[in-house]
């Protein structure tokens, strides 16, 4: 937050909630000029859409739900406010909404999306600090030279990256496409991840963070990276390719109890490697656990990884990029994360391996996240009850009740496995 005064504006119908927001923002940003606006004031809203009345806008509105056709009031407002060249950065505060409305609001131009029931002063500050950083980025982009002509978005066909022959598409997201490709330099097959976003300068390198995170960990439990670069304005990463696929595909075939415990121990060991390197993964889920030929596991997709020694907080935007099914309670609440957050995600995977079902499901991402925060995990079937104490520590709501480290988890796995073997031998 700059030392100079900045203008913040709250758009909210409820006078009490509006005052609550104003008081907390005044405490968080004592130098800011904070205004309030009722969205039913048509003339004031019209003026807001035509000129920059503020740098930061907290927009409280109804963002609807997936079951309701058409754009919600909130999404329409975001579209209208962001249509101007002088538009402020918008933090959406949703009175109602779900995963789809969150995505729609972000795509319409909101910098962040916070459900009102989850709003806290710390989340407000985190949201606006990111919003202000975005404002500075937009201002710098406006001062920069215009982009080179003839640089469209990543074409629908396969890209041409020097030294790589595309074989087929492996997976695709909103941000990037992963191809199976043959590398002429390596004489081997690789996974080639290509960003869909045109990169004009170093500040726009979407894959650079993942590249740096992977380079920080030199271990067989973490995917090897071979190459990183930019060609024709598009960033790419060349990494190990795993013909056996990922843990999700393996789980669909079926995993026995002993295999589930063995995978739990191996993934725990891989997380230990990552944590000792000073990183959090933050997006642990079955598709991000690859399998080698000997059934050893390899962690991939470090696009959300963060340094342990910096106070990083989860954002709702970050949650949307990951999967709500595997998020820890603290990540759902936007709190500071630590290695126990990754271990919670591993607990969700372990439950799914044992039972074939995720512990928490719902009709929307919001509902799933609320269950992570408040709901007790479902009981294991009686034949699996021996794993209940281990699973309870992994899925504890409070971090203090979980395993303190990956090493502590592995010790518990070894003890449980030996105990299971002893009982089996005695029964025989």
C-alpha positions as CSV (number, residue, x, y, z in Angstrom):
1,X,0.0,0.0,0.0
2,X,1.6,3.4,-1.0
3,X,2.1,6.1,1.5
4,X,0.1,8.6,-0.6
5,X,-3.7,8.7,-0.1
6,X,-5.7,6.5,-2.3
7,X,-9.5,6.5,-3.0
8,X,-11.6,3.5,-2.0
9,X,-15.3,3.2,-2.7
10,X,-17.8,0.8,-1.1
11,X,-20.9,-0.1,-3.1
12,X,-23.4,-1.7,-0.8
13,X,-27.2,-1.4,-0.1
14,X,-27.1,-2.5,3.5
15,X,-26.2,0.5,5.6
16,X,-25.0,-1.5,8.6
17,X,-22.7,-3.7,6.5
18,X,-21.6,-0.7,4.5
19,X,-20.5,1.0,7.8
20,X,-18.8,-2.2,9.0
21,X,-16.7,-2.2,5.8
22,X,-15.9,1.5,6.0
23,X,-14.7,1.2,9.6
24,X,-12.5,-1.8,8.9
25,X,-11.0,-0.3,5.8
26,X,-10.3,2.9,7.6
27,X,-8.4,0.9,10.2
28,X,-6.5,-1.1,7.6
29,X,-5.7,2.0,5.4
30,X,-5.7,5.1,7.6
31,X,-4.4,7.3,4.8
32,X,-7.1,6.3,2.3
33,X,-10.1,8.4,1.4
34,X,-13.1,6.0,1.7
35,X,-16.4,6.7,0.1
36,X,-19.7,4.8,0.2
37,X,-22.4,4.5,-2.5
38,X,-25.8,2.9,-2.6
39,X,-26.2,0.9,-5.9
40,X,-29.8,2.1,-6.2
41,X,-28.5,5.7,-6.7
42,X,-28.7,5.6,-10.5
43,X,-27.0,8.9,-11.1
44,X,-24.1,8.2,-8.9
45,X,-23.7,4.7,-10.5
46,X,-23.8,6.2,-13.9
47,X,-21.0,8.6,-13.0
48,X,-19.0,5.7,-11.6
49,X,-19.2,3.9,-14.9
50,X,-17.9,6.9,-16.9
51,X,-14.9,8.1,-14.9
52,X,-12.5,7.0,-12.3
53,X,-14.0,8.0,-9.0
54,X,-11.7,5.7,-7.1
55,X,-8.7,3.4,-7.5
56,X,-10.2,0.5,-5.5
57,X,-13.9,-0.5,-5.5
58,X,-15.5,-3.0,-3.1
59,X,-18.6,-4.1,-4.9
60,X,-21.2,-5.9,-2.8
61,X,-23.9,-7.5,-5.0
62,X,-26.0,-10.6,-5.7
63,X,-24.0,-12.9,-8.0
64,X,-26.7,-15.5,-8.4
65,X,-26.1,-19.2,-8.9
66,X,-25.5,-21.7,-11.6
67,X,-29.2,-22.7,-11.5
68,X,-30.3,-19.2,-12.6
69,X,-30.0,-18.4,-16.3
70,X,-28.3,-15.3,-17.6
71,X,-25.9,-12.9,-16.0
72,X,-26.4,-11.9,-12.4
73,X,-26.7,-8.4,-11.1
74,X,-23.1,-8.5,-9.8
75,X,-21.6,-9.8,-13.1
76,X,-23.5,-7.1,-15.1
77,X,-22.1,-4.4,-12.8
78,X,-18.6,-5.7,-13.1
79,X,-18.9,-5.7,-16.9
80,X,-20.3,-2.2,-16.9
81,X,-17.7,-0.8,-14.5
82,X,-14.8,-2.4,-16.3
83,X,-15.8,-1.2,-19.7
84,X,-14.2,2.1,-19.2
85,X,-10.5,2.9,-19.7
86,X,-10.5,4.6,-16.4
87,X,-12.2,1.7,-14.5
88,X,-11.1,1.0,-10.9
89,X,-9.9,-2.3,-9.7
90,X,-12.9,-4.3,-8.3
91,X,-13.1,-6.6,-5.4
92,X,-16.4,-8.5,-5.7
93,X,-18.2,-9.2,-2.4
94,X,-20.9,-11.8,-3.1
95,X,-24.1,-11.9,-1.1
96,X,-25.0,-15.0,-3.1
97,X,-23.0,-17.0,-5.5
98,X,-21.3,-20.2,-6.4
99,X,-18.2,-21.4,-8.3
100,X,-19.7,-20.5,-11.7
101,X,-20.6,-17.0,-10.6
102,X,-17.1,-16.5,-9.2
103,X,-15.5,-17.5,-12.5
104,X,-17.9,-15.2,-14.3
105,X,-17.1,-12.3,-12.1
106,X,-13.3,-12.8,-12.5
107,X,-13.6,-13.2,-16.2
108,X,-15.8,-10.0,-16.3
109,X,-12.8,-8.1,-14.8
110,X,-13.1,-8.4,-11.0
111,X,-9.7,-8.6,-9.4
112,X,-10.9,-10.9,-6.6
113,X,-14.1,-12.6,-5.4
114,X,-15.0,-13.0,-1.8
115,X,-18.2,-14.6,-0.5
116,X,-19.6,-12.1,2.1
117,X,-20.0,-14.8,4.7
118,X,-16.3,-15.5,4.6
119,X,-15.1,-11.8,4.6
120,X,-12.8,-10.9,7.4
121,X,-10.6,-7.7,7.8
122,X,-7.5,-9.7,6.9
123,X,-9.2,-11.1,3.7
124,X,-10.3,-7.5,2.8
125,X,-6.7,-6.3,3.2
126,X,-5.3,-9.2,1.2
127,X,-7.8,-8.7,-1.6
128,X,-7.2,-5.0,-1.9
129,X,-3.4,-5.3,-1.7
130,X,-3.6,-7.7,-4.7
131,X,-6.1,-5.3,-6.4
132,X,-3.8,-2.3,-5.9
133,X,-0.8,-4.3,-7.3
134,X,-3.0,-5.1,-10.4
135,X,-3.8,-1.4,-10.7
136,X,-0.1,-0.6,-10.8
137,X,0.4,-3.3,-13.4
138,X,-2.3,-1.9,-15.6
139,X,-0.8,1.6,-15.3
140,X,2.6,0.3,-16.3
141,X,1.0,-1.6,-19.3
142,X,-0.7,1.6,-20.4
143,X,2.7,3.4,-20.5
144,X,4.4,0.6,-22.3
145,X,4.9,0.5,-26.1
146,X,2.0,-1.1,-28.0
147,X,2.3,-4.8,-28.6
148,X,3.9,-6.1,-31.8
149,X,1.5,-6.5,-34.7
150,X,0.5,-9.9,-35.7
151,X,0.7,-11.6,-32.3
152,X,-2.7,-13.2,-31.8
153,X,-3.6,-15.6,-29.0
154,X,-2.3,-19.1,-29.0
155,X,-3.7,-20.6,-32.2
156,X,-6.2,-23.4,-32.0
157,X,-3.8,-25.7,-33.8
158,X,-0.6,-27.1,-32.4
159,X,2.2,-24.5,-31.8
160,X,5.6,-24.6,-33.4
161,X,8.3,-24.7,-30.7
162,X,11.8,-25.1,-32.1
163,X,13.3,-28.4,-31.2
164,X,10.0,-30.1,-30.3
165,X,7.7,-32.2,-32.5
166,X,4.2,-32.2,-31.1
167,X,2.7,-35.8,-30.9
168,X,-0.7,-35.2,-29.3
169,X,-2.5,-33.0,-26.7
170,X,-2.2,-34.5,-23.2
171,X,-4.4,-32.0,-21.2
172,X,-5.6,-28.4,-21.3
173,X,-6.7,-25.7,-18.9
174,X,-7.7,-22.0,-19.2
175,X,-4.1,-21.0,-18.8
176,X,-2.1,-23.6,-20.8
177,X,-2.0,-26.7,-23.0
178,X,0.2,-29.7,-22.2
179,X,1.4,-31.7,-25.2
180,X,3.3,-35.0,-25.6
181,X,6.3,-34.0,-27.7
182,X,9.5,-35.4,-29.0
183,X,12.6,-33.4,-28.1
184,X,15.4,-33.4,-30.8
185,X,18.0,-32.3,-28.2
186,X,17.2,-35.0,-25.7
187,X,16.2,-37.7,-28.2
188,X,13.3,-38.5,-25.9
189,X,9.6,-37.9,-25.3
190,X,8.7,-35.0,-23.0
191,X,5.6,-33.2,-21.6
192,X,5.6,-29.7,-23.2
193,X,3.5,-27.1,-21.4
194,X,2.7,-24.1,-23.5
195,X,1.0,-21.0,-22.0
196,X,-2.1,-19.7,-23.8
197,X,-1.2,-16.1,-22.7
198,X,0.9,-13.9,-25.0
199,X,4.0,-12.9,-23.1
200,X,5.3,-9.4,-24.0
201,X,8.0,-9.0,-21.3
202,X,9.4,-10.9,-18.3
203,X,6.7,-9.6,-15.9
204,X,4.1,-11.6,-17.9
205,X,5.9,-15.0,-17.8
206,X,3.2,-17.2,-16.3
207,X,5.3,-20.3,-16.2
208,X,8.4,-18.7,-14.8
209,X,7.3,-19.3,-11.2
210,X,6.6,-23.0,-11.8
211,X,10.0,-23.2,-13.5
212,X,11.8,-21.7,-10.5
213,X,9.9,-23.8,-8.0
214,X,10.8,-27.1,-9.8
215,X,14.4,-26.0,-10.2
216,X,14.6,-25.5,-6.4
217,X,14.0,-29.2,-5.8
218,X,16.4,-31.7,-7.3
219,X,14.9,-35.1,-6.4
220,X,13.3,-38.0,-8.2
221,X,10.1,-37.4,-6.3
222,X,9.6,-34.1,-8.2
223,X,9.2,-33.8,-11.9
224,X,12.4,-33.0,-13.8
225,X,12.5,-29.9,-16.0
226,X,14.5,-29.8,-19.2
227,X,13.8,-26.5,-20.8
228,X,12.1,-23.2,-20.4
229,X,11.7,-20.4,-22.9
230,X,9.5,-18.2,-25.0
231,X,8.9,-18.6,-28.8
232,X,6.7,-16.3,-30.9
233,X,5.5,-14.7,-27.7
234,X,4.4,-17.9,-26.0
235,X,6.1,-19.3,-22.9
236,X,6.8,-23.0,-22.6
237,X,8.2,-25.7,-20.2
238,X,9.6,-29.0,-21.2
239,X,9.4,-31.6,-18.5
240,X,9.4,-35.4,-17.9
241,X,6.7,-37.4,-19.5
242,X,5.1,-40.3,-17.6
243,X,3.6,-42.9,-19.9
244,X,1.9,-44.7,-16.9
245,X,-0.2,-41.6,-16.2
246,X,-1.4,-40.2,-12.9
247,X,-2.8,-41.4,-9.6
248,X,-6.3,-40.4,-10.6
249,X,-6.3,-42.9,-13.5
250,X,-4.7,-45.5,-11.2
251,X,-7.5,-45.0,-8.6
252,X,-10.2,-45.4,-11.3
253,X,-8.8,-48.9,-11.9
254,X,-8.9,-49.7,-8.2
255,X,-6.5,-49.4,-5.2
256,X,-6.2,-52.0,-2.4
257,X,-5.9,-51.1,1.2
258,X,-2.2,-52.0,1.3
259,X,-1.6,-50.0,-2.0
260,X,-3.4,-47.0,-0.6
261,X,-1.2,-47.0,2.5
262,X,1.9,-47.5,0.4
263,X,0.9,-44.6,-1.9
264,X,0.2,-42.4,1.2
265,X,3.7,-43.1,2.5
266,X,5.3,-42.4,-0.9
267,X,3.4,-39.1,-1.4
268,X,4.2,-38.1,2.1
269,X,7.9,-38.7,1.4
270,X,7.6,-36.6,-1.7
271,X,6.0,-33.8,0.2
272,X,8.8,-34.0,2.8
273,X,11.3,-33.3,0.0
274,X,9.3,-30.3,-1.2
275,X,8.8,-28.9,2.3
276,X,12.5,-29.3,3.1
277,X,13.3,-27.3,0.0
278,X,11.3,-24.5,1.5
279,X,8.1,-24.9,-0.7
280,X,4.5,-25.6,-0.2
281,X,2.7,-27.4,-3.1
282,X,-0.8,-25.9,-2.4
283,X,-2.5,-27.9,-5.2
284,X,-2.0,-31.5,-4.3
285,X,-4.6,-33.8,-5.9
286,X,-4.5,-37.1,-7.8
287,X,-3.9,-35.6,-11.3
288,X,-0.8,-33.9,-9.9
289,X,0.7,-37.2,-8.7
290,X,2.4,-39.1,-11.5
291,X,3.6,-42.7,-11.5
292,X,6.9,-44.1,-12.6
293,X,7.2,-47.6,-14.0
294,X,8.1,-49.0,-10.6
295,X,5.0,-47.3,-9.0
296,X,7.1,-44.6,-7.3
297,X,5.3,-41.3,-7.3
298,X,6.3,-37.9,-8.7
299,X,4.8,-34.6,-7.9
300,X,4.0,-32.2,-10.8
301,X,2.2,-28.9,-11.4
302,X,4.0,-26.4,-9.1
303,X,2.2,-23.4,-10.6
304,X,0.6,-22.6,-7.2
305,X,3.7,-23.4,-5.1
306,X,4.9,-20.8,-2.6
307,X,7.9,-20.3,-0.4
308,X,7.5,-21.3,3.2
309,X,9.4,-18.4,4.7
310,X,7.0,-15.8,3.2
311,X,3.6,-15.1,4.7
312,X,1.5,-16.3,1.7
313,X,-2.2,-16.5,2.1
314,X,-4.7,-18.4,0.0
315,X,-7.0,-16.3,-2.2
316,X,-10.3,-17.1,-3.6
317,X,-8.8,-16.7,-7.0
318,X,-6.2,-19.3,-6.0
319,X,-8.9,-21.7,-4.8
320,X,-10.6,-21.5,-8.1
321,X,-7.4,-22.4,-9.9
322,X,-7.1,-25.5,-7.7
323,X,-9.7,-28.0,-6.8
324,X,-12.0,-27.3,-3.8
325,X,-12.3,-31.1,-3.1
326,X,-8.7,-31.2,-1.8
327,X,-8.4,-27.8,-0.1
328,X,-7.5,-27.5,3.6
329,X,-9.9,-25.6,5.9
330,X,-7.3,-22.8,6.2
331,X,-7.0,-22.5,2.5
332,X,-10.7,-22.3,2.1
333,X,-10.7,-19.4,4.7
334,X,-7.8,-17.6,3.0
335,X,-5.5,-18.0,6.0
336,X,-1.8,-18.5,6.0
337,X,-0.7,-21.9,4.9
338,X,2.1,-24.3,6.2
339,X,3.2,-27.9,5.4
340,X,0.2,-29.3,7.4
341,X,-2.1,-27.8,4.7
342,X,-0.5,-30.0,2.1
343,X,-0.9,-33.0,4.5
344,X,-4.6,-32.3,4.8
345,X,-4.9,-32.5,1.0
346,X,-3.0,-35.8,1.2
347,X,-5.6,-37.0,3.8
348,X,-8.4,-36.3,1.3
349,X,-6.5,-38.4,-1.3
350,X,-6.0,-41.2,1.2
351,X,-9.8,-41.3,2.1
352,X,-10.6,-41.4,-1.7
353,X,-8.1,-44.2,-2.2
354,X,-9.6,-46.3,0.6
355,X,-13.3,-45.7,-0.1
356,X,-13.4,-44.7,-3.8
357,X,-15.2,-41.5,-2.7
358,X,-14.2,-38.0,-1.8
359,X,-15.0,-37.1,1.8
360,X,-16.7,-33.9,1.0
361,X,-18.9,-33.3,-2.1
362,X,-21.6,-30.7,-2.9
363,X,-23.5,-28.9,-5.6
364,X,-21.0,-26.0,-5.7
365,X,-17.4,-25.2,-4.8
366,X,-18.7,-23.0,-2.0
367,X,-20.6,-25.9,-0.4
368,X,-17.5,-28.2,-0.6
369,X,-15.3,-25.5,1.0
370,X,-17.8,-24.9,3.8
371,X,-17.7,-28.7,4.6
372,X,-13.9,-28.6,4.8
373,X,-14.2,-25.9,7.4
374,X,-17.2,-27.2,9.4
375,X,-18.3,-30.7,8.6
376,X,-16.9,-33.9,10.2
377,X,-15.4,-36.4,7.7
378,X,-17.7,-39.4,7.0
379,X,-17.0,-42.5,9.0
380,X,-15.0,-45.3,7.3
381,X,-16.8,-48.6,6.7
382,X,-16.1,-51.1,9.5
383,X,-13.6,-53.2,7.5
384,X,-11.5,-50.0,7.1
385,X,-11.8,-48.8,10.7
386,X,-8.2,-49.5,11.5
387,X,-7.2,-46.6,9.3
388,X,-9.5,-44.1,11.1
389,X,-7.0,-42.8,13.7
390,X,-4.5,-42.1,10.9
391,X,-7.1,-40.4,8.7
392,X,-8.5,-38.4,11.6
393,X,-5.1,-36.8,12.2
394,X,-4.7,-36.0,8.5
395,X,-8.1,-34.4,8.2
396,X,-8.2,-32.6,11.5
397,X,-9.9,-29.1,11.2
398,X,-7.2,-27.5,13.4
399,X,-3.7,-27.8,12.1
400,X,-2.4,-28.4,15.7
401,X,-4.2,-31.7,15.7
402,X,-2.6,-32.9,12.4
403,X,0.8,-34.6,11.9
404,X,3.4,-31.9,12.4
405,X,5.5,-33.0,9.4
406,X,5.7,-35.4,6.6
407,X,8.3,-37.4,8.5
408,X,5.8,-37.9,11.4
409,X,3.2,-39.1,9.0
410,X,5.6,-41.6,7.4
411,X,6.5,-43.0,10.9
412,X,2.8,-43.5,11.6
413,X,2.4,-45.3,8.2
414,X,5.3,-47.6,9.0
415,X,3.9,-48.4,12.4
416,X,0.4,-49.1,11.0
417,X,1.7,-51.3,8.2
418,X,3.8,-53.4,10.6
419,X,0.8,-53.7,12.9
420,X,-1.4,-54.8,10.1
421,X,1.2,-57.4,9.0
422,X,1.5,-58.7,12.5
423,X,-2.3,-59.1,12.8
424,X,-2.4,-60.9,9.4
425,X,0.3,-63.3,10.4
426,X,-1.3,-64.0,13.8
427,X,-4.6,-64.7,12.1
428,X,-2.9,-67.1,9.7
